[in-house]
Every structure is written in C-alpha cells, then in structure tokens.
C-alpha cells in the first residue's frame, strides 16, 4: 500500500495553498474602429485593425 498522510491538513492551510488558484477575468477595451470589445494590445477580432492599421482582411457578412 502507498504511504498515507500522518495528519489531516487543516482548512486554513488548504485554503492558503489554494489562494492563487482563482481565475481572473479578462480585461477588455472597446475597439476604436468598430466598437467591439477586444483585449488591449491585440488585433481586433471583429475588424482586424490595431492602432488604426488593418492587419487582417476580414470578410463582411452579407445578410440575404
């Protein structure tokens, strides 16, 4: 049999260990071109621009 812990780990010690495990929400800013929310210092996923320069040519969706 594998070795077993000698004593129960207290709730305080367990919770202190888990203090850094929480997920942090993404920080989003509005795109200056299209207004969609995007991550700062990243190309906009909606319009493909960054700092007013188009880096990715995006297809426009046509409604039929």
mmCIF file as Biopython writes it, N, C-alpha, C and O atoms, coordinates in Angstrom:
data_model
#
loop_
_atom_site.group_PDB
_atom_site.id
_atom_site.type_symbol
_atom_site.label_atom_id
_atom_site.label_alt_id
_atom_site.label_comp_id
_atom_site.label_asym_id
_atom_site.label_entity_id
_atom_site.label_seq_id
_atom_site.pdbx_PDB_ins_code
_atom_site.Cartn_x
_atom_site.Cartn_y
_atom_site.Cartn_z
_atom_site.occupancy
_atom_site.B_iso_or_equiv
_atom_site.auth_seq_id
_atom_site.auth_asym_id
_atom_site.pdbx_PDB_model_num
ATOM 1   N N  . UNK A ? 1  ? 0.839   -1.184 0.000   1.0 0.0 1  A 1 
ATOM 2   C CA . UNK A ? 1  ? 0.000   0.000  0.000   1.0 0.0 1  A 1 
ATOM 3   C C  . UNK A ? 1  ? 0.887   1.252  0.000   1.0 0.0 1  A 1 
ATOM 4   O O  . UNK A ? 1  ? 1.967   1.251  0.591   1.0 0.0 1  A 1 
ATOM 5   N N  . UNK A ? 2  ? 0.429   2.316  -0.663  1.0 0.0 2  A 1 
ATOM 6   C CA . UNK A ? 2  ? 1.207   3.558  -0.660  1.0 0.0 2  A 1 
ATOM 7   C C  . UNK A ? 2  ? 1.121   4.234  0.706   1.0 0.0 2  A 1 
ATOM 8   O O  . UNK A ? 2  ? 0.192   3.984  1.473   1.0 0.0 2  A 1 
ATOM 9   N N  . UNK A ? 3  ? 2.086   5.080  0.999   1.0 0.0 3  A 1 
ATOM 10  C CA . UNK A ? 3  ? 2.060   5.776  2.294   1.0 0.0 3  A 1 
ATOM 11  C C  . UNK A ? 3  ? 0.888   6.746  2.380   1.0 0.0 3  A 1 
ATOM 12  O O  . UNK A ? 3  ? 0.461   7.311  1.374   1.0 0.0 3  A 1 
ATOM 13  N N  . UNK A ? 4  ? 0.380   6.928  3.580   1.0 0.0 4  A 1 
ATOM 14  C CA . UNK A ? 4  ? -0.753  7.801  3.840   1.0 0.0 4  A 1 
ATOM 15  C C  . UNK A ? 4  ? -0.297  9.011  4.660   1.0 0.0 4  A 1 
ATOM 16  O O  . UNK A ? 4  ? 0.692   8.917  5.387   1.0 0.0 4  A 1 
ATOM 17  N N  . UNK A ? 5  ? -0.999  10.148 4.558   1.0 0.0 5  A 1 
ATOM 18  C CA . UNK A ? 5  ? -0.617  11.300 5.356   1.0 0.0 5  A 1 
ATOM 19  C C  . UNK A ? 5  ? -0.793  11.014 6.848   1.0 0.0 5  A 1 
ATOM 20  O O  . UNK A ? 5  ? -1.735  10.330 7.250   1.0 0.0 5  A 1 
ATOM 21  N N  . UNK A ? 6  ? 0.131   11.549 7.670   1.0 0.0 6  A 1 
ATOM 22  C CA . UNK A ? 6  ? 0.076   11.291 9.109   1.0 0.0 6  A 1 
ATOM 23  C C  . UNK A ? 6  ? -1.057  12.075 9.772   1.0 0.0 6  A 1 
ATOM 24  O O  . UNK A ? 6  ? -1.706  11.572 10.690  1.0 0.0 6  A 1 
ATOM 25  N N  . UNK A ? 7  ? -1.297  13.317 9.305   1.0 0.0 7  A 1 
ATOM 26  C CA . UNK A ? 7  ? -2.314  14.155 9.937   1.0 0.0 7  A 1 
ATOM 27  C C  . UNK A ? 7  ? -3.182  14.824 8.871   1.0 0.0 7  A 1 
ATOM 28  O O  . UNK A ? 7  ? -2.771  15.009 7.726   1.0 0.0 7  A 1 
ATOM 29  N N  . UNK A ? 8  ? -4.389  15.178 9.291   1.0 0.0 8  A 1 
ATOM 30  C CA . UNK A ? 8  ? -5.295  15.909 8.414   1.0 0.0 8  A 1 
ATOM 31  C C  . UNK A ? 8  ? -4.741  17.318 8.191   1.0 0.0 8  A 1 
ATOM 32  O O  . UNK A ? 8  ? -4.285  17.971 9.129   1.0 0.0 8  A 1 
ATOM 33  N N  . UNK A ? 9  ? -4.787  17.777 6.936   1.0 0.0 9  A 1 
ATOM 34  C CA . UNK A ? 9  ? -4.368  19.141 6.625   1.0 0.0 9  A 1 
ATOM 35  C C  . UNK A ? 9  ? -5.520  20.066 6.983   1.0 0.0 9  A 1 
ATOM 36  O O  . UNK A ? 9  ? -6.648  19.861 6.536   1.0 0.0 9  A 1 
ATOM 37  N N  . UNK A ? 10 ? -5.238  21.079 7.786   1.0 0.0 10 A 1 
ATOM 38  C CA . UNK A ? 10 ? -6.294  21.974 8.269   1.0 0.0 10 A 1 
ATOM 39  C C  . UNK A ? 10 ? -6.900  22.769 7.110   1.0 0.0 10 A 1 
ATOM 40  O O  . UNK A ? 10 ? -6.287  22.916 6.052   1.0 0.0 10 A 1 
ATOM 41  N N  . UNK A ? 11 ? -8.105  23.273 7.330   1.0 0.0 11 A 1 
ATOM 42  C CA . UNK A ? 11 ? -8.796  24.053 6.292   1.0 0.0 11 A 1 
ATOM 43  C C  . UNK A ? 11 ? -8.034  25.334 5.968   1.0 0.0 11 A 1 
ATOM 44  O O  . UNK A ? 11 ? -7.985  25.763 4.816   1.0 0.0 11 A 1 
ATOM 45  N N  . UNK A ? 12 ? -7.448  25.932 6.982   1.0 0.0 12 A 1 
ATOM 46  C CA . UNK A ? 12 ? -6.684  27.167 6.753   1.0 0.0 12 A 1 
ATOM 47  C C  . UNK A ? 12 ? -5.469  26.934 5.888   1.0 0.0 12 A 1 
ATOM 48  O O  . UNK A ? 12 ? -5.194  27.719 4.980   1.0 0.0 12 A 1 
ATOM 49  N N  . UNK A ? 13 ? -4.732  25.862 6.155   1.0 0.0 13 A 1 
ATOM 50  C CA . UNK A ? 13 ? -3.541  25.553 5.359   1.0 0.0 13 A 1 
ATOM 51  C C  . UNK A ? 13 ? -3.934  25.184 3.933   1.0 0.0 13 A 1 
ATOM 52  O O  . UNK A ? 13 ? -3.275  25.588 2.975   1.0 0.0 13 A 1 
ATOM 53  N N  . UNK A ? 14 ? -5.012  24.414 3.799   1.0 0.0 14 A 1 
ATOM 54  C CA . UNK A ? 14 ? -5.505  24.033 2.471   1.0 0.0 14 A 1 
ATOM 55  C C  . UNK A ? 14 ? -5.929  25.267 1.684   1.0 0.0 14 A 1 
ATOM 56  O O  . UNK A ? 14 ? -5.598  25.396 0.506   1.0 0.0 14 A 1 
ATOM 57  N N  . UNK A ? 15 ? -6.660  26.173 2.328   1.0 0.0 15 A 1 
ATOM 58  C CA . UNK A ? 15 ? -7.159  27.354 1.639   1.0 0.0 15 A 1 
ATOM 59  C C  . UNK A ? 15 ? -6.036  28.338 1.310   1.0 0.0 15 A 1 
ATOM 60  O O  . UNK A ? 15 ? -6.101  29.018 0.286   1.0 0.0 15 A 1 
ATOM 61  N N  . UNK A ? 16 ? -5.022  28.426 2.147   1.0 0.0 16 A 1 
ATOM 62  C CA . UNK A ? 16 ? -3.874  29.293 1.826   1.0 0.0 16 A 1 
ATOM 63  C C  . UNK A ? 16 ? -3.139  28.775 0.599   1.0 0.0 16 A 1 
ATOM 64  O O  . UNK A ? 16 ? -2.652  29.558 -0.216  1.0 0.0 16 A 1 
ATOM 65  N N  . UNK A ? 17 ? -3.060  27.470 0.469   1.0 0.0 17 A 1 
ATOM 66  C CA . UNK A ? 17 ? -2.407  26.889 -0.702  1.0 0.0 17 A 1 
ATOM 67  C C  . UNK A ? 17 ? -3.204  27.197 -1.971  1.0 0.0 17 A 1 
ATOM 68  O O  . UNK A ? 17 ? -2.627  27.394 -3.040  1.0 0.0 17 A 1 
ATOM 69  N N  . UNK A ? 18 ? -4.521  27.237 -1.844  1.0 0.0 18 A 1 
ATOM 70  C CA . UNK A ? 18 ? -5.387  27.474 -2.995  1.0 0.0 18 A 1 
ATOM 71  C C  . UNK A ? 18 ? -5.650  28.958 -3.251  1.0 0.0 18 A 1 
ATOM 72  O O  . UNK A ? 18 ? -6.457  29.292 -4.118  1.0 0.0 18 A 1 
ATOM 73  N N  . UNK A ? 19 ? -5.001  29.838 -2.533  1.0 0.0 19 A 1 
ATOM 74  C CA . UNK A ? 19 ? -5.275  31.273 -2.643  1.0 0.0 19 A 1 
ATOM 75  C C  . UNK A ? 19 ? -4.977  31.814 -4.030  1.0 0.0 19 A 1 
ATOM 76  O O  . UNK A ? 19 ? -5.598  32.792 -4.446  1.0 0.0 19 A 1 
ATOM 77  N N  . UNK A ? 20 ? -4.048  31.209 -4.756  1.0 0.0 20 A 1 
ATOM 78  C CA . UNK A ? 20 ? -3.645  31.721 -6.060  1.0 0.0 20 A 1 
ATOM 79  C C  . UNK A ? 20 ? -4.283  30.952 -7.216  1.0 0.0 20 A 1 
ATOM 80  O O  . UNK A ? 20 ? -3.900  31.148 -8.369  1.0 0.0 20 A 1 
ATOM 81  N N  . UNK A ? 21 ? -5.240  30.091 -6.928  1.0 0.0 21 A 1 
ATOM 82  C CA . UNK A ? 21 ? -5.856  29.267 -7.971  1.0 0.0 21 A 1 
ATOM 83  C C  . UNK A ? 21 ? -7.060  29.920 -8.637  1.0 0.0 21 A 1 
ATOM 84  O O  . UNK A ? 21 ? -7.588  29.369 -9.603  1.0 0.0 21 A 1 
ATOM 85  N N  . UNK A ? 22 ? -7.507  31.067 -8.157  1.0 0.0 22 A 1 
ATOM 86  C CA . UNK A ? 22 ? -8.706  31.698 -8.701  1.0 0.0 22 A 1 
ATOM 87  C C  . UNK A ? 22 ? -8.443  32.221 -10.111 1.0 0.0 22 A 1 
ATOM 88  O O  . UNK A ? 22 ? -7.339  32.671 -10.417 1.0 0.0 22 A 1 
ATOM 89  N N  . UNK A ? 23 ? -9.453  32.159 -10.958 1.0 0.0 23 A 1 
ATOM 90  C CA . UNK A ? 23 ? -9.355  32.685 -12.318 1.0 0.0 23 A 1 
ATOM 91  C C  . UNK A ? 23 ? -9.618  34.185 -12.288 1.0 0.0 23 A 1 
ATOM 92  O O  . UNK A ? 23 ? -10.507 34.651 -11.576 1.0 0.0 23 A 1 
ATOM 93  N N  . UNK A ? 24 ? -8.846  34.934 -13.057 1.0 0.0 24 A 1 
ATOM 94  C CA . UNK A ? 24 ? -9.066  36.373 -13.127 1.0 0.0 24 A 1 
ATOM 95  C C  . UNK A ? 24 ? -9.805  36.693 -14.425 1.0 0.0 24 A 1 
ATOM 96  O O  . UNK A ? 24 ? -9.521  36.072 -15.449 1.0 0.0 24 A 1 
ATOM 97  N N  . UNK A ? 25 ? -10.738 37.638 -14.414 1.0 0.0 25 A 1 
ATOM 98  C CA . UNK A ? 25 ? -11.477 37.957 -15.633 1.0 0.0 25 A 1 
ATOM 99  C C  . UNK A ? 25 ? -10.581 38.665 -16.651 1.0 0.0 25 A 1 
ATOM 100 O O  . UNK A ? 25 ? -9.640  39.369 -16.283 1.0 0.0 25 A 1 
ATOM 101 N N  . UNK A ? 26 ? -10.887 38.468 -17.929 1.0 0.0 26 A 1 
ATOM 102 C CA . UNK A ? 26 ? -10.134 39.137 -18.987 1.0 0.0 26 A 1 
ATOM 103 C C  . UNK A ? 26 ? -10.416 40.630 -18.970 1.0 0.0 26 A 1 
ATOM 104 O O  . UNK A ? 26 ? -11.555 41.053 -18.772 1.0 0.0 26 A 1 
ATOM 105 N N  . UNK A ? 27 ? -9.384  41.418 -19.176 1.0 0.0 27 A 1 
ATOM 106 C CA . UNK A ? 27 ? -9.545  42.864 -19.283 1.0 0.0 27 A 1 
ATOM 107 C C  . UNK A ? 27 ? -9.827  43.181 -20.742 1.0 0.0 27 A 1 
ATOM 108 O O  . UNK A ? 27 ? -9.017  42.863 -21.612 1.0 0.0 27 A 1 
ATOM 109 N N  . UNK A ? 28 ? -10.967 43.806 -21.019 1.0 0.0 28 A 1 
ATOM 110 C CA . UNK A ? 28 ? -11.359 44.114 -22.384 1.0 0.0 28 A 1 
ATOM 111 C C  . UNK A ? 28 ? -11.530 45.618 -22.543 1.0 0.0 28 A 1 
ATOM 112 O O  . UNK A ? 28 ? -11.967 46.308 -21.622 1.0 0.0 28 A 1 
ATOM 113 N N  . UNK A ? 29 ? -11.179 46.114 -23.727 1.0 0.0 29 A 1 
ATOM 114 C CA . UNK A ? 29 ? -11.344 47.526 -24.062 1.0 0.0 29 A 1 
ATOM 115 C C  . UNK A ? 29 ? -12.091 47.609 -25.391 1.0 0.0 29 A 1 
ATOM 116 O O  . UNK A ? 29 ? -12.003 46.684 -26.198 1.0 0.0 29 A 1 
ATOM 117 N N  . UNK A ? 30 ? -12.820 48.691 -25.635 1.0 0.0 30 A 1 
ATOM 118 C CA . UNK A ? 30 ? -13.527 48.810 -26.919 1.0 0.0 30 A 1 
ATOM 119 C C  . UNK A ? 30 ? -12.568 49.155 -28.057 1.0 0.0 30 A 1 
ATOM 120 O O  . UNK A ? 30 ? -11.624 49.924 -27.879 1.0 0.0 30 A 1 
ATOM 121 N N  . UNK A ? 31 ? -12.823 48.578 -29.218 1.0 0.0 31 A 1 
ATOM 122 C CA . UNK A ? 31 ? -12.043 48.876 -30.419 1.0 0.0 31 A 1 
ATOM 123 C C  . UNK A ? 31 ? -12.387 50.288 -30.886 1.0 0.0 31 A 1 
ATOM 124 O O  . UNK A ? 31 ? -13.554 50.679 -30.883 1.0 0.0 31 A 1 
ATOM 125 N N  . UNK A ? 32 ? -11.376 51.047 -31.285 1.0 0.0 32 A 1 
ATOM 126 C CA . UNK A ? 32 ? -11.619 52.424 -31.728 1.0 0.0 32 A 1 
ATOM 127 C C  . UNK A ? 32 ? -12.249 52.486 -33.113 1.0 0.0 32 A 1 
ATOM 128 O O  . UNK A ? 32 ? -12.859 53.497 -33.463 1.0 0.0 32 A 1 
ATOM 129 N N  . UNK A ? 33 ? -12.114 51.426 -33.910 1.0 0.0 33 A 1 
ATOM 130 C CA . UNK A ? 33 ? -12.685 51.413 -35.253 1.0 0.0 33 A 1 
ATOM 131 C C  . UNK A ? 33 ? -14.142 50.957 -35.258 1.0 0.0 33 A 1 
ATOM 132 O O  . UNK A ? 33 ? -15.016 51.644 -35.786 1.0 0.0 33 A 1 
ATOM 133 N N  . UNK A ? 34 ? -14.393 49.780 -34.658 1.0 0.0 34 A 1 
ATOM 134 C CA . UNK A ? 34 ? -15.739 49.194 -34.771 1.0 0.0 34 A 1 
ATOM 135 C C  . UNK A ? 34 ? -16.498 49.173 -33.453 1.0 0.0 34 A 1 
ATOM 136 O O  . UNK A ? 34 ? -17.707 48.944 -33.456 1.0 0.0 34 A 1 
ATOM 137 N N  . UNK A ? 35 ? -15.829 49.403 -32.322 1.0 0.0 35 A 1 
ATOM 138 C CA . UNK A ? 35 ? -16.511 49.422 -31.035 1.0 0.0 35 A 1 
ATOM 139 C C  . UNK A ? 35 ? -16.655 48.064 -30.373 1.0 0.0 35 A 1 
ATOM 140 O O  . UNK A ? 35 ? -17.202 47.978 -29.274 1.0 0.0 35 A 1 
ATOM 141 N N  . UNK A ? 36 ? -16.179 46.999 -31.011 1.0 0.0 36 A 1 
ATOM 142 C CA . UNK A ? 36 ? -16.268 45.673 -30.407 1.0 0.0 36 A 1 
ATOM 143 C C  . UNK A ? 36 ? -15.260 45.571 -29.263 1.0 0.0 36 A 1 
ATOM 144 O O  . UNK A ? 36 ? -14.231 46.247 -29.267 1.0 0.0 36 A 1 
ATOM 145 N N  . UNK A ? 37 ? -15.568 44.723 -28.288 1.0 0.0 37 A 1 
ATOM 146 C CA . UNK A ? 37 ? -14.657 44.542 -27.167 1.0 0.0 37 A 1 
ATOM 147 C C  . UNK A ? 37 ? -13.506 43.634 -27.589 1.0 0.0 37 A 1 
ATOM 148 O O  . UNK A ? 37 ? -13.712 42.602 -28.229 1.0 0.0 37 A 1 
ATOM 149 N N  . UNK A ? 38 ? -12.288 44.038 -27.220 1.0 0.0 38 A 1 
ATOM 150 C CA . UNK A ? 38 ? -11.096 43.275 -27.571 1.0 0.0 38 A 1 
ATOM 151 C C  . UNK A ? 38 ? -10.107 43.384 -26.426 1.0 0.0 38 A 1 
ATOM 152 O O  . UNK A ? 38 ? -10.267 44.225 -25.540 1.0 0.0 38 A 1 
ATOM 153 N N  . UNK A ? 39 ? -9.075  42.531 -26.439 1.0 0.0 39 A 1 
ATOM 154 C CA . UNK A ? 39 ? -8.028  42.600 -25.428 1.0 0.0 39 A 1 
ATOM 155 C C  . UNK A ? 39 ? -7.071  43.732 -25.771 1.0 0.0 39 A 1 
ATOM 156 O O  . UNK A ? 39 ? -6.811  43.976 -26.950 1.0 0.0 39 A 1 
ATOM 157 N N  . UNK A ? 40 ? -6.541  44.430 -24.768 1.0 0.0 40 A 1 
ATOM 158 C CA . UNK A ? 40 ? -5.624  45.529 -25.060 1.0 0.0 40 A 1 
ATOM 159 C C  . UNK A ? 40 ? -4.336  45.018 -25.707 1.0 0.0 40 A 1 
ATOM 160 O O  . UNK A ? 40 ? -3.859  43.932 -25.378 1.0 0.0 40 A 1 
ATOM 161 N N  . UNK A ? 41 ? -3.784  45.798 -26.619 1.0 0.0 41 A 1 
ATOM 162 C CA . UNK A ? 41 ? -2.544  45.487 -27.340 1.0 0.0 41 A 1 
ATOM 163 C C  . UNK A ? 41 ? -2.676  44.251 -28.222 1.0 0.0 41 A 1 
ATOM 164 O O  . UNK A ? 41 ? -1.687  43.561 -28.469 1.0 0.0 41 A 1 
ATOM 165 N N  . UNK A ? 42 ? -3.888  43.964 -28.701 1.0 0.0 42 A 1 
ATOM 166 C CA . UNK A ? 42 ? -4.136  42.849 -29.612 1.0 0.0 42 A 1 
ATOM 167 C C  . UNK A ? 42 ? -4.935  43.370 -30.801 1.0 0.0 42 A 1 
ATOM 168 O O  . UNK A ? 42 ? -5.618  44.389 -30.704 1.0 0.0 42 A 1 
ATOM 169 N N  . UNK A ? 43 ? -4.843  42.661 -31.920 1.0 0.0 43 A 1 
ATOM 170 C CA . UNK A ? 43 ? -5.633  42.992 -33.102 1.0 0.0 43 A 1 
ATOM 171 C C  . UNK A ? 43 ? -7.097  42.698 -32.807 1.0 0.0 43 A 1 
ATOM 172 O O  . UNK A ? 43 ? -7.416  41.687 -32.180 1.0 0.0 43 A 1 
ATOM 173 N N  . UNK A ? 44 ? -7.977  43.567 -33.252 1.0 0.0 44 A 1 
ATOM 174 C CA . UNK A ? 44 ? -9.415  43.397 -33.033 1.0 0.0 44 A 1 
ATOM 175 C C  . UNK A ? 44 ? -9.906  42.165 -33.810 1.0 0.0 44 A 1 
ATOM 176 O O  . UNK A ? 44 ? -9.653  42.061 -35.010 1.0 0.0 44 A 1 
ATOM 177 N N  . UNK A ? 45 ? -10.595 41.241 -33.152 1.0 0.0 45 A 1 
ATOM 178 C CA . UNK A ? 45 ? -11.065 40.058 -33.866 1.0 0.0 45 A 1 
ATOM 179 C C  . UNK A ? 45 ? -12.227 40.343 -34.817 1.0 0.0 45 A 1 
ATOM 180 O O  . UNK A ? 45 ? -12.506 39.534 -35.702 1.0 0.0 45 A 1 
ATOM 181 N N  . UNK A ? 46 ? -12.902 41.468 -34.652 1.0 0.0 46 A 1 
ATOM 182 C CA . UNK A ? 46 ? -14.053 41.792 -35.497 1.0 0.0 46 A 1 
ATOM 183 C C  . UNK A ? 46 ? -13.644 42.481 -36.796 1.0 0.0 46 A 1 
ATOM 184 O O  . UNK A ? 46 ? -14.086 42.094 -37.878 1.0 0.0 46 A 1 
ATOM 185 N N  . UNK A ? 47 ? -12.789 43.514 -36.681 1.0 0.0 47 A 1 
ATOM 186 C CA . UNK A ? 47 ? -12.450 44.283 -37.885 1.0 0.0 47 A 1 
ATOM 187 C C  . UNK A ? 47 ? -10.997 44.086 -38.340 1.0 0.0 47 A 1 
ATOM 188 O O  . UNK A ? 47 ? -10.647 44.500 -39.445 1.0 0.0 47 A 1 
ATOM 189 N N  . UNK A ? 48 ? -10.146 43.466 -37.516 1.0 0.0 48 A 1 
ATOM 190 C CA . UNK A ? 48 ? -8.774  43.162 -37.920 1.0 0.0 48 A 1 
ATOM 191 C C  . UNK A ? 48 ? -7.819  44.343 -37.874 1.0 0.0 48 A 1 
ATOM 192 O O  . UNK A ? 48 ? -6.785  44.312 -38.541 1.0 0.0 48 A 1 
ATOM 193 N N  . UNK A ? 49 ? -8.132  45.388 -37.105 1.0 0.0 49 A 1 
ATOM 194 C CA . UNK A ? 49 ? -7.260  46.559 -37.047 1.0 0.0 49 A 1 
ATOM 195 C C  . UNK A ? 49 ? -6.575  46.651 -35.694 1.0 0.0 49 A 1 
ATOM 196 O O  . UNK A ? 49 ? -7.062  46.130 -34.690 1.0 0.0 49 A 1 
ATOM 197 N N  . UNK A ? 50 ? -5.431  47.329 -35.692 1.0 0.0 50 A 1 
ATOM 198 C CA . UNK A ? 50 ? -4.699  47.629 -34.471 1.0 0.0 50 A 1 
ATOM 199 C C  . UNK A ? 50 ? -4.073  48.998 -34.628 1.0 0.0 50 A 1 
ATOM 200 O O  . UNK A ? 50 ? -3.279  49.216 -35.544 1.0 0.0 50 A 1 
ATOM 201 N N  . UNK A ? 51 ? -4.418  49.920 -33.750 1.0 0.0 51 A 1 
ATOM 202 C CA . UNK A ? 51 ? -3.938  51.305 -33.789 1.0 0.0 51 A 1 
ATOM 203 C C  . UNK A ? 51 ? -4.233  51.956 -35.136 1.0 0.0 51 A 1 
ATOM 204 O O  . UNK A ? 51 ? -3.402  52.702 -35.656 1.0 0.0 51 A 1 
ATOM 205 N N  . UNK A ? 52 ? -5.396  51.687 -35.702 1.0 0.0 52 A 1 
ATOM 206 C CA . UNK A ? 52 ? -5.823  52.308 -36.941 1.0 0.0 52 A 1 
ATOM 207 C C  . UNK A ? 52 ? -5.266  51.675 -38.202 1.0 0.0 52 A 1 
ATOM 208 O O  . UNK A ? 52 ? -5.587  52.127 -39.301 1.0 0.0 52 A 1 
ATOM 209 N N  . UNK A ? 53 ? -4.444  50.645 -38.082 1.0 0.0 53 A 1 
ATOM 210 C CA . UNK A ? 53 ? -3.852  49.974 -39.244 1.0 0.0 53 A 1 
ATOM 211 C C  . UNK A ? 53 ? -4.506  48.611 -39.392 1.0 0.0 53 A 1 
ATOM 212 O O  . UNK A ? 53 ? -4.620  47.861 -38.423 1.0 0.0 53 A 1 
ATOM 213 N N  . UNK A ? 54 ? -4.942  48.287 -40.621 1.0 0.0 54 A 1 
ATOM 214 C CA . UNK A ? 54 ? -5.566  46.989 -40.876 1.0 0.0 54 A 1 
ATOM 215 C C  . UNK A ? 54 ? -4.486  45.931 -41.050 1.0 0.0 54 A 1 
ATOM 216 O O  . UNK A ? 54 ? -3.645  46.030 -41.943 1.0 0.0 54 A 1 
ATOM 217 N N  . UNK A ? 55 ? -4.516  44.924 -40.196 1.0 0.0 55 A 1 
ATOM 218 C CA . UNK A ? 55 ? -3.551  43.827 -40.261 1.0 0.0 55 A 1 
ATOM 219 C C  . UNK A ? 55 ? -4.155  42.566 -40.847 1.0 0.0 55 A 1 
ATOM 220 O O  . UNK A ? 55 ? -3.453  41.778 -41.481 1.0 0.0 55 A 1 
ATOM 221 N N  . UNK A ? 56 ? -5.456  42.365 -40.640 1.0 0.0 56 A 1 
ATOM 222 C CA . UNK A ? 56 ? -6.138  41.169 -41.129 1.0 0.0 56 A 1 
ATOM 223 C C  . UNK A ? 56 ? -7.334  41.620 -41.952 1.0 0.0 56 A 1 
ATOM 224 O O  . UNK A ? 56 ? -8.172  42.385 -41.473 1.0 0.0 56 A 1 
ATOM 225 N N  . UNK A ? 57 ? -7.413  41.150 -43.183 1.0 0.0 57 A 1 
ATOM 226 C CA . UNK A ? 57 ? -8.566  41.454 -44.025 1.0 0.0 57 A 1 
ATOM 227 C C  . UNK A ? 57 ? -9.708  40.541 -43.597 1.0 0.0 57 A 1 
ATOM 228 O O  . UNK A ? 57 ? -9.599  39.318 -43.687 1.0 0.0 57 A 1 
ATOM 229 N N  . UNK A ? 58 ? -10.796 41.133 -43.136 1.0 0.0 58 A 1 
ATOM 230 C CA . UNK A ? 58 ? -11.947 40.357 -42.652 1.0 0.0 58 A 1 
ATOM 231 C C  . UNK A ? 58 ? -13.029 40.363 -43.732 1.0 0.0 58 A 1 
ATOM 232 O O  . UNK A ? 58 ? -13.217 41.356 -44.434 1.0 0.0 58 A 1 
ATOM 233 N N  . UNK A ? 59 ? -13.732 39.243 -43.852 1.0 0.0 59 A 1 
ATOM 234 C CA . UNK A ? 59 ? -14.848 39.161 -44.785 1.0 0.0 59 A 1 
ATOM 235 C C  . UNK A ? 59 ? -16.071 39.801 -44.138 1.0 0.0 59 A 1 
ATOM 236 O O  . UNK A ? 59 ? -16.337 39.589 -42.955 1.0 0.0 59 A 1 
ATOM 237 N N  . UNK A ? 60 ? -16.801 40.572 -44.906 1.0 0.0 60 A 1 
ATOM 238 C CA . UNK A ? 60 ? -18.026 41.161 -44.397 1.0 0.0 60 A 1 
ATOM 239 C C  . UNK A ? 60 ? -19.154 40.166 -44.552 1.0 0.0 60 A 1 
ATOM 240 O O  . UNK A ? 60 ? -19.290 39.518 -45.590 1.0 0.0 60 A 1 
ATOM 241 N N  . UNK A ? 61 ? -19.964 40.049 -43.511 1.0 0.0 61 A 1 
ATOM 242 C CA . UNK A ? 61 ? -21.093 39.119 -43.547 1.0 0.0 61 A 1 
ATOM 243 C C  . UNK A ? 61 ? -22.260 39.792 -44.262 1.0 0.0 61 A 1 
ATOM 244 O O  . UNK A ? 61 ? -22.672 40.889 -43.888 1.0 0.0 61 A 1 
ATOM 245 N N  . UNK A ? 62 ? -22.795 39.127 -45.301 1.0 0.0 62 A 1 
ATOM 246 C CA . UNK A ? 62 ? -23.917 39.659 -46.061 1.0 0.0 62 A 1 
ATOM 247 C C  . UNK A ? 62 ? -25.193 38.999 -45.590 1.0 0.0 62 A 1 
ATOM 248 O O  . UNK A ? 62 ? -25.274 37.774 -45.502 1.0 0.0 62 A 1 
ATOM 249 N N  . UNK A ? 63 ? -26.191 39.812 -45.286 1.0 0.0 63 A 1 
ATOM 250 C CA . UNK A ? 63 ? -27.493 39.288 -44.915 1.0 0.0 63 A 1 
ATOM 251 C C  . UNK A ? 63 ? -28.320 39.086 -46.175 1.0 0.0 63 A 1 
ATOM 252 O O  . UNK A ? 63 ? -28.451 40.000 -46.988 1.0 0.0 63 A 1 
ATOM 253 N N  . UNK A ? 64 ? -28.882 37.887 -46.339 1.0 0.0 64 A 1 
ATOM 254 C CA . UNK A ? 64 ? -29.696 37.616 -47.529 1.0 0.0 64 A 1 
ATOM 255 C C  . UNK A ? 64 ? -31.134 37.449 -47.178 1.0 0.0 64 A 1 
ATOM 256 O O  . UNK A ? 64 ? -31.961 37.215 -48.060 1.0 0.0 64 A 1 
#
